[in-house]
Amino acid sequence: MAKTVVVGMSGGVDSSVAALLLKEQGYNVIGLFMNNWEERDECGVCTAEEDFTDVRRVANKLGIPYYSVNFAKEYMDRVFSYFLEEYKKGRTPNPDVLCNREIKFRDFKEKAIELGADFIATGHYCDILHDGGIHWLKKAKDQGKDQTYFLNQLSQDQLSGVLFPLGKLDKGEVRAIAEKNGLATAKKKDSTGICFIGERNFRNFLQNYIPAKKGLIKTMDGKVLGEHLGLMYYTIGQRKGLGIGGQKGDDGTRWFVIEKDLENNILYVAHGDESRLYSIGLFMKSVNWIPFKPEGNVIECMGKFRYRQPEQKCTVYIKEDGIEVKFAEPQRAITEGQFAVFYQGDNCIGGGVIEKAIF
């Protein structure tokens, strides 16, 4: 008897092809769409409605049953509330990581089991190896699309019974499969923006939830250059959108953010020498290890400290008060609230939240 796999179908090309491939492999496939955000965008469009229409079209084409489940409250309570709290603290969170841990591989998985799932599957670009009850999270063939970074907080229980059908394909192959099979999502644009919320005017969107508090933009020697719109809108190293009229420094270079003083509501900027943006390491409170903590308290590995970054050589030191990471080469603009994710070979071995840079 065929095993049942419940596929998280988002209305995009990746999850559509994941469902197609699993059906071709002989699984009993069920599509499950998650509605995690109910508010309309600035144009009055509810993207969830459009996405579910595409899920329906693809499921009907494949001849598979499909359902919709509403996790909007769970998303608000466990992902979006955290997102807002981090911004209030002047940090830059990554809601996609939390969404995977709290919704896609928790609530979704529980619902899939209710539907009789032997496995769950998603359209993530990553791979997995189930080996004697141990689950290894592995990088995708398409390194430009690899999404293991966003799955660094998953537990062994969450990774059990998971299939990633796109792990050995690149994006071009996925679109070609969709076109060849006449899937409605074949040419659909990839989703971007905040997880499940989509593309927004970020400042306008955030202002709906956190009152903006204007303050001064200063140099480190106290010169006032202008006014910022709210510290939550800026990140360390940022150059664009500082709102200081394009004025340049004495050397003709552009200004960039070097520090956010939350207590006094001051945004500090500098120009020219970027050395103060570079740190030699970072501190984390903890790491979620996949599949388990490596032996010893000193771990040589590669790391990514933001998603769009080549892997960097680093050493992880496990100490009583937390985790210290030392870089082989100084890193620019390490950002509090983002995730540091670690790799050994093709394996993603875990990650955690960056608490502060070490200079």
C-alpha positions in Angstrom: 0.0 0.0 0.0 1.3 3.4 -1.0 2.7 5.7 1.8 0.9 9.0 2.3 2.8 12.2 2.2 1.2 15.6 3.0 2.9 18.4 1.0 2.9 21.9 2.2 1.6 23.7 -0.9 2.1 27.5 -0.9 0.8 28.3 -4.4 4.3 28.6 -5.7 6.2 26.6 -8.3 8.5 24.9 -5.9 5.9 23.2 -3.7 3.8 22.4 -6.9 6.7 20.5 -8.4 7.4 18.8 -5.0 3.9 17.4 -5.1 4.2 16.4 -8.7 7.5 14.5 -8.1 6.2 12.7 -5.1 3.1 11.6 -7.0 5.4 10.3 -9.8 7.4 8.4 -7.1 4.2 6.5 -6.1 3.2 8.2 -3.0 -0.4 9.0 -2.0 -0.1 12.8 -2.1 -2.3 15.2 -0.2 -1.8 19.0 -0.6 -2.2 21.2 2.5 -2.2 25.0 2.2 -1.5 27.2 5.3 -3.2 30.5 5.7 -1.0 32.2 8.3 -1.7 35.9 7.6 -5.2 37.3 7.0 -4.6 41.0 6.5 -4.7 42.6 3.1 -1.7 44.5 1.6 -1.5 48.2 0.8 -3.5 47.5 -2.4 -6.3 45.7 -0.6 -5.1 42.3 -2.0 -5.1 39.2 0.2 -2.3 37.2 -1.3 -3.5 34.1 0.6 -6.6 34.0 -1.5 -4.6 34.2 -4.8 -2.2 31.5 -3.6 -4.9 29.1 -2.6 -6.5 29.5 -6.0 -3.1 28.4 -7.5 -3.0 25.5 -5.1 -6.4 24.4 -6.2 -5.4 24.6 -9.9 -2.3 22.6 -9.4 -4.0 20.0 -7.2 -6.7 19.5 -9.7 -4.2 19.1 -12.5 -2.3 16.5 -10.5 -5.5 14.8 -9.4 -4.7 15.0 -5.7 -6.9 16.1 -2.7 -6.1 19.4 -1.1 -7.1 21.2 2.1 -6.6 24.6 3.7 -5.7 25.2 7.4 -5.7 28.5 9.3 -2.7 29.0 11.5 -3.0 32.8 11.7 -3.4 32.9 15.5 -0.4 30.6 16.0 1.7 32.7 13.6 0.7 35.9 15.4 1.4 34.5 18.8 4.6 32.6 18.2 6.3 34.3 15.2 5.0 37.8 14.5 5.0 38.8 18.2 8.6 37.8 18.5 9.4 39.7 15.3 7.9 42.9 16.8 9.6 42.5 20.2 13.0 42.1 18.5 12.4 45.3 16.5 11.4 47.2 19.7 14.8 46.1 21.1 16.6 47.6 18.1 17.5 44.2 16.7 16.9 42.7 13.3 15.0 39.4 13.5 14.6 36.7 10.9 11.0 35.5 11.0 11.5 32.9 8.3 13.6 30.8 10.7 10.9 31.0 13.5 8.1 30.3 11.0 9.8 27.0 10.0 10.3 26.0 13.6 7.0 27.1 15.0 4.5 26.6 12.2 5.7 24.6 9.1 7.4 21.8 11.1 5.2 22.0 14.2 1.5 22.9 13.7 1.6 21.8 10.0 3.2 18.5 10.9 0.6 17.8 13.6 -2.2 18.6 11.1 -0.6 16.4 8.5 -0.5 13.5 11.0 -4.2 14.0 11.6 -4.7 13.6 7.8 -2.9 10.3 8.0 0.5 11.3 6.8 3.4 8.9 6.9 5.6 11.8 5.7 5.5 15.5 5.2 7.2 17.4 2.4 7.9 21.0 1.4 9.4 22.8 -1.5 12.5 23.9 0.4 15.8 23.7 -1.5 17.7 21.4 0.9 18.3 17.7 1.3 17.9 15.3 4.2 19.4 12.0 5.2 17.5 9.7 7.5 20.1 7.2 8.9 19.1 4.8 11.6 16.8 7.2 13.5 19.3 10.1 13.0 18.3 12.9 10.7 21.0 14.9 8.9 20.0 18.3 7.3 22.0 18.6 4.1 22.7 21.4 1.6 20.8 21.5 -1.7 22.4 20.9 -5.1 21.4 24.4 -6.1 23.8 26.4 -3.8 22.3 29.7 -4.9 18.9 28.6 -3.6 20.0 26.5 -0.6 17.6 27.1 2.3 19.2 25.2 5.1 20.0 28.5 6.7 16.2 29.0 7.4 15.9 25.4 8.9 18.7 25.7 11.4 16.4 25.6 14.4 14.6 22.3 13.6 14.8 19.5 16.1 15.4 15.8 15.4 11.7 15.1 16.0 10.8 17.9 13.5 13.1 16.5 10.9 11.8 12.9 11.2 9.5 11.8 8.5 10.4 14.8 6.3 11.0 14.7 2.6 12.6 17.4 0.5 12.0 16.5 -3.2 13.9 19.4 -4.6 17.1 18.7 -2.8 18.9 17.4 -5.9 17.4 19.9 -8.4 18.3 23.4 -9.4 15.7 26.1 -9.9 15.9 26.0 -13.7 15.1 22.3 -13.6 12.2 22.9 -11.3 10.6 25.5 -13.6 11.2 23.2 -16.6 9.4 20.4 -14.9 6.5 22.7 -14.1 6.2 23.9 -17.7 6.6 20.4 -19.2 3.7 19.2 -17.0 1.5 22.3 -17.6 1.4 23.5 -14.0 -0.3 26.8 -13.5 2.5 28.0 -11.3 5.3 27.3 -13.8 6.1 31.0 -14.5 4.9 32.4 -11.2 7.3 34.9 -9.6 9.1 33.6 -6.5 7.7 34.9 -3.2 9.8 37.5 -1.3 9.5 39.7 1.7 8.4 38.7 5.2 7.5 35.0 5.7 3.7 34.6 4.8 3.2 38.4 4.8 5.0 39.1 1.5 6.4 42.3 0.0 5.3 45.4 1.8 6.4 49.0 2.2 8.4 48.0 5.2 8.3 51.3 7.1 4.6 51.7 6.6 3.9 48.1 7.6 6.0 48.2 10.7 4.4 51.6 11.8 1.0 49.8 12.0 2.4 47.8 15.0 5.2 49.9 16.5 4.9 53.6 16.9 7.9 55.3 15.2 10.0 57.5 17.4 12.1 60.0 15.6 15.5 61.0 16.8 18.8 62.4 15.9 21.4 61.1 13.4 24.9 61.9 14.7 28.5 61.2 14.1 30.5 59.7 16.9 32.0 63.1 17.8 28.5 64.5 18.3 27.8 66.4 15.0 24.1 66.3 14.1 23.5 65.3 10.5 19.7 65.0 10.5 16.8 63.1 11.9 16.0 59.4 11.7 12.4 58.0 11.5 12.8 55.3 14.2 15.8 53.1 15.1 13.8 50.0 14.1 14.1 50.9 10.4 17.9 50.8 10.3 20.5 48.1 10.4 24.3 48.2 11.1 26.2 48.9 7.9 23.2 50.3 6.1 24.0 53.1 3.5 20.8 53.7 1.6 17.7 55.5 3.0 19.4 57.3 5.8 17.5 60.5 5.0 20.4 62.9 5.4 20.0 64.5 2.0 22.8 62.6 0.3 25.4 64.7 2.0 28.8 63.0 1.9 31.8 63.0 4.2 34.9 65.0 4.0 36.4 62.3 1.7 33.4 62.2 -0.6 32.2 58.8 0.6 28.7 57.9 1.7 27.6 57.6 5.3 26.7 54.3 6.9 25.2 53.2 10.2 27.7 52.1 12.8 25.6 52.1 16.0 22.1 52.3 17.4 21.8 53.9 20.9 18.4 52.7 22.0 18.4 54.4 25.4 19.0 57.8 23.9 17.3 57.1 20.6 20.3 58.2 18.5 21.5 56.7 15.2 25.3 57.0 14.8 26.8 57.1 11.3 30.3 57.3 9.9 31.9 57.5 6.5 35.2 56.5 4.9 37.0 53.9 7.0 34.7 50.9 7.5 37.0 49.1 10.0 34.7 49.8 12.9 32.0 47.7 11.1 34.3 44.7 11.1 34.3 42.3 14.1 36.5 39.3 15.0 33.7 37.2 16.4 30.3 37.0 17.9 28.5 35.8 21.0 25.4 33.6 21.2 23.5 32.3 24.2 22.9 28.8 22.6 23.0 26.7 19.5 20.5 24.2 18.2 22.7 21.4 17.1 21.8 19.1 14.2 21.6 16.2 14.7 23.5 16.6 18.0 26.3 18.5 19.5 29.7 17.6 18.0 32.3 16.2 20.4 34.4 18.6 22.4 34.0 22.3 23.2 36.0 23.7 20.3 34.5 23.1 16.8 36.1 24.0 13.5 33.4 24.7 10.9 32.1 27.1 8.3 29.5 29.7 9.1 26.9 32.0 7.6 25.9 35.1 9.6 23.2 36.3 7.1 21.5 34.4 4.4 23.0 36.0 1.3 26.6 35.3 2.3 29.3 32.8 1.2 30.3 30.4 4.0 33.1 31.8 6.2 35.7 29.8 8.2 35.2 30.0 11.9 35.8 28.3 15.3 33.0 27.8 17.7 33.9 27.8 21.4 31.3 26.3 23.8 31.6 28.0 27.2 29.6 27.9 30.4 28.0 31.3 29.8 27.2 30.7 26.1 28.8 30.3 22.7 31.7 32.3 21.3 32.5 32.3 17.6 35.8 33.5 16.3 36.2 34.3 12.6 39.2 33.3 10.5 38.7 36.7 8.8 36.9 39.8 10.2 33.3 40.0 9.2 31.3 43.1 8.2 28.1 44.3 10.0 27.3 41.4 12.3 23.7 42.1 13.2 22.1 41.3 16.5 18.9 39.2 16.1 20.0 37.5 13.0 21.1 33.9 13.0 24.6 32.4 12.8 24.4 29.0 11.0 27.1 26.4 10.9 28.2 23.9 8.3 30.6 21.0 8.1 30.9 19.8 4.5 27.4 19.3 3.1 25.8 19.1 6.5 24.1 22.0 8.2 25.0 21.3 11.9 22.8 24.0 13.5 22.6 27.6 14.5 21.4 30.2 16.9 20.6 33.9 17.4 23.4 36.4 17.3 23.4 38.4 20.6 26.4 40.7 19.9 29.5 41.2 17.8 32.9 40.9 19.4 35.4 43.6 18.4 
